[in-house]
Amino acid sequence: MDDTKRDGWKALIALAPAAIMLIIFTFFPIVNTFTMSLMDGFAPKDGAGIFAINNYGVFGFGAFKTVLTDPVFIDALLNTLILVVVSVPLTITIALLMAVGLNSIKKLQGLYQTIFFLPYVTNTIALGMVFGAMFGSEKTGLINEVLKIFGATPKNWTTQSALKWDSFWVIMIYTVWNGLAFKILVFMSGLQSIDKQYYDAAKIDGTSKARILWKITIPLLSPQILYISITSFIGAFKAYTGVISVFGRGAYDFGGAGDDWITVVGYIYKSMQNVAMEGAMSKAAAGAVVLLVIILIFTGIQNMVAKKRVHY
């Protein structure tokens, strides 16, 4: 056996464990989900387990029609789009500005970076519970105590009687805070790789800090901005744990502030609650496929824009 074939076998053996894991836990679930979404009235059969592909039935688009005409799904999709459109640009902008500020600090820079990175290593559910306790009802919560000091009217932020747009601010603040840490870390690494000669030349020319940020920092950080933008949009479309952790365990039980902000992933989980019911899994799978298509469209648009805007 020549060296080329020997190296090929070595590469195949090295990649095999990762490839097997990808097939089992990534590619198969995708194929299985598509299959279930096209099986009208699908229900698990005895002995089939998770292999929906073995449960032959009537193929069609009935599940997609059910999902796309379901008012709860439409509401969940609108809620998700609102969270995506508002939280992603806001989080990226704040993270970029904070990273630029941290990069300019010389003393105790490591300490500040650690402080801002703490939310990333903190359990998401724990963070949500803290935010839920901070806001709470009109009679409890740190935020309401602060509002009383300034003479403002306390509000029910997370209880069942909370108004939808009052709850929106809780979710938005939580989402932004929870998403800052990783983005700041990525931007900081990008800033530290930029050649200082660009900034020195700009200072000699008397360029303002705002113009330096717009003309030097942002273009040279465009690869990191693209990466953060794509991953942030994908993460925001999959929003679920934030709503559950802030509003409580029964957020999607049709009643209460949390249900006002049901997301697409929440809708999918809710559809799967009655797994033995005929069509429940088809409905959940169809919702997952619709969400996947939307994410792919947004990612494709970002990649098209990136061809003209990203500088490597």
Disulfide bonds with the S-S distance in Angstrom:
none
